Amino acid sequence: MIIKHPVSTEKTIKLIETENKLVFVVDMHATKRQIKEEVERLFQAKVERVNTLITPDAKKRAIVRFKPESPAIDVATKLGLM
């Protein structure tokens, strides 16, 4: 399982609304390509780009930007974030 769970904070909700992005905690060994394929498969949404970062508490986060035809707010609604 590559994607563990979405991150729901004030900052990530603002990213959904303003930049069409969602943030997920992912497996430490997952590549950007694997993350992109998994998100597209799970949510039937087109991904434009994936950025990753490792937090100080040793968790990997993926910031996923969706293409304009796949609004992040729709995916967030499916996940129960909105």
PLY file of the C-alpha trace (Angstrom):
ply
format ascii 1.0
element vertex 82
property float x
property float y
property float z
element edge 81
property int vertex1
property int vertex2
end_header
0.00 0.00 0.00
1.66 3.18 -1.20
-0.83 5.79 0.05
-1.44 5.59 3.79
-3.86 8.48 4.42
-4.60 12.10 3.43
-3.42 15.00 5.55
-6.18 17.32 6.77
-4.97 20.60 8.25
-5.96 24.21 7.66
-3.02 24.61 5.30
-3.85 21.51 3.24
-7.53 22.52 2.96
-6.37 25.89 1.62
-4.17 24.05 -0.94
-7.22 22.11 -2.11
-9.20 25.30 -2.66
-6.50 27.56 -4.13
-3.95 25.33 -5.89
-5.87 22.14 -6.77
-3.54 20.02 -4.59
-3.97 17.24 -2.03
-1.42 16.04 0.53
-0.98 12.38 1.46
1.25 10.47 3.85
2.88 7.78 1.70
5.22 4.81 2.05
8.82 5.91 2.65
10.10 3.88 -0.31
7.49 4.99 -2.86
8.66 6.88 -5.93
6.89 9.87 -7.46
5.84 7.75 -10.44
4.35 5.05 -8.16
2.47 7.69 -6.16
1.07 9.26 -9.34
-0.10 5.90 -10.72
-1.69 4.91 -7.39
-3.60 8.21 -7.04
-4.85 8.01 -10.63
-5.95 4.39 -10.13
-7.65 4.92 -6.76
-9.49 8.17 -7.50
-9.87 8.10 -11.32
-8.36 11.59 -11.47
-5.62 12.98 -13.70
-2.44 13.98 -11.84
-0.30 16.81 -13.19
2.65 16.60 -10.78
3.86 15.00 -7.55
6.27 16.58 -5.07
7.53 14.72 -2.02
9.09 15.67 1.28
10.22 13.87 4.39
9.00 15.39 7.64
11.17 15.69 10.79
9.23 12.79 12.33
10.43 10.52 9.46
7.20 10.38 7.45
7.05 10.94 3.71
4.41 13.28 2.34
3.34 13.64 -1.26
1.86 16.90 -2.51
-0.24 15.91 -5.54
-1.33 18.57 -8.04
-4.30 17.56 -10.16
-4.97 18.62 -13.74
-7.71 21.25 -14.21
-10.20 18.66 -15.50
-9.86 16.73 -12.20
-10.64 19.12 -9.32
-8.93 18.20 -6.03
-12.10 19.19 -4.18
-13.93 16.26 -5.86
-11.26 13.81 -4.63
-11.34 15.42 -1.17
-15.11 14.96 -1.07
-14.71 11.25 -1.93
-12.23 10.98 0.96
-14.55 12.79 3.36
-12.23 15.77 3.87
-14.77 18.35 2.71
0 1
1 2
2 3
3 4
4 5
5 6
6 7
7 8
8 9
9 10
10 11
11 12
12 13
13 14
14 15
15 16
16 17
17 18
18 19
19 20
20 21
21 22
22 23
23 24
24 25
25 26
26 27
27 28
28 29
29 30
30 31
31 32
32 33
33 34
34 35
35 36
36 37
37 38
38 39
39 40
40 41
41 42
42 43
43 44
44 45
45 46
46 47
47 48
48 49
49 50
50 51
51 52
52 53
53 54
54 55
55 56
56 57
57 58
58 59
59 60
60 61
61 62
62 63
63 64
64 65
65 66
66 67
67 68
68 69
69 70
70 71
71 72
72 73
73 74
74 75
75 76
76 77
77 78
78 79
79 80
80 81
